[in-house]
Amino acid sequence: MADHDVIIVGAGFGGMGAAISLKRLGLGEETRSIAILEREDDLGGTWHVNRYPGLAVDIASVTYSYSFEPNPYWKHWFARGHELKRYAEHVADTYDLRRHMEFGVRVEGARWDEDEQHWVATVSTGSTTGRTTRTATYLMTATGFLSQPRLPDIEGVQEFAGTVIHTAKWDDSADLDGKRVAVIGTGATAVQLIPQIAKRASALTVYQRTPIWVTPKADFRIPRALQTLFATQPWTQRVARRANSTWLESIMVTGVLHYKQAKLFNQAAAALAKAHLRRQVADPDLRRKLTPDYSFGCKRPTFSNDYYPTFTRPHVTLETTPISRITEGGVVTADGHETEVDVLVLATGFNLWDTNFPAIEVIGREGRNLGKLWREQGYHAYEGVTVSGFPNFVSLNSPYSYSGLSYFTTIESQMRHLERLFAELVRRGARTFEIAERADRAFLERMLARMDDTVFVQGSCATARSYYFTNEGDAVLLRPTSTASARRAAEQFPLEDYEYSADG
Ligand code: NAP
């Protein structure tokens, strides 16, 4: 008998969503039935790991939360990082998930054991006992897309004698007050961080390789009266969620994924961002540097009201000359100019394609290596959830899984998929499932055909350097359908697309 019915890798919102689905199906009464293994020392995923100054969600919290577990007491329309961490704790307590969680347990890889018909996961705890194995009938990976910090491949970065901090490994004790600080990167993280650093540093130089599209952020402190209304009349919060999600869907999904049919939405979003920049920055040269030369949505846009104005402050410099190397004392650009700095902040994002697809080594039937298969034969996963050749395996961070609107809409569709699949297993009295190769292939073909409508194909993305694209240049991260269509597919996918067997 396997150690567990299910191993879930990751205790973030994805892993917790999967566990909630399993509990809805009646699993987990016995604690050992579901094991949620987490490499960090606490739950919350990205909202536990990230703690850089200015950390907040950039999708309004009425949308960025589980629809079945609304929080009427968000303090801000866009929750701050610590509120999301508290929300994650609240979810874990409400759904009795904590007793299944083990922290400081890193799953290195997992192998399907054909004879035993279960997964064998190799885990390490960092203790002297080294690696051990855990077995489970089902394996679910919920390791997030943005979990492996990327260090820039800039010459000399190891030589820097001052303080070096990656945003995902923020050092709370780092002293920024009155210091000369350099930030490398201008992604969504940097957009939140830069205004906060500017308040404390004596000089701040921001090294931008590619500008980001930034639209206004309609943030406000939620008054007590509105919190009470949300708590006493939950339908009002549902209406707010619906309205906010519809607006986001039009710019982040329709204008990007249905670009061919709805170019106007895309152009309107770009025009909104340009007007925002014009309103906030008077200097035309600075404006030019901050204006992207690729279509809106080729890389993830963001929302901010204090990012652009930060560059108009006298002690803040936007440097667009490429970095040639880093020295012991500072940053040298291609024109030979060296800027001396005390603190170097790497807002250089995450490595998705070399280390995260998949985040652990997964060996399926007949020795198939999932990472190798994806890289050599193309990325695919049926409904962004399962892969043929990998029985009893669910990958929540798969190609074509992300809805583009909010991670929660992705998770909730996947939860629905899981619930239908596992209910069918029970109904049939089966123990193993595997997506049929023809269904896996047909789904991929549908996604590839729809990809032709997206900004990634129809727009101008060559200069975007977006993590939406694989190393080979294919945009396989986002599911090129509307959020409603993803939800419908989860509700209606043919259960016969799977093969089931009682004992494998
Ligand atoms: P990112 O979007 O990948 O941005 C990394 C930045 O570092 C880019 O500007 C990149 O420039 C730059 N960079 C990387 N290597 C470099 C090098 N060698 N030299 C110069 N510049 C280099 O990462 P991120 O800002 O951490 O954001 C990642 C994602 O996290 C976001 O897209 C978003 O989905 C999520 N996020 C969400 C929230 C939220 O509130 N929900 C907040 C923050 C982040 P290039 O563009 O030229 O490569």
Boltz pocket constraint, residues with backbone or C-beta under 6 A from the ligand:
constraints:
  - pocket:
      binder: B
      contacts: [[A, 56], [A, 57], [A, 58], [A, 59], [A, 146], [A, 152], [A, 153], [A, 154], [A, 184], [A, 185], [A, 186], [A, 187], [A, 188], [A, 189], [A, 190], [A, 192], [A, 207], [A, 208], [A, 209], [A, 210], [A, 300], [A, 323], [A, 347], [A, 348], [A, 349], [A, 350], [A, 464], [A, 465], [A, 467]]
      max_distance: 6.0
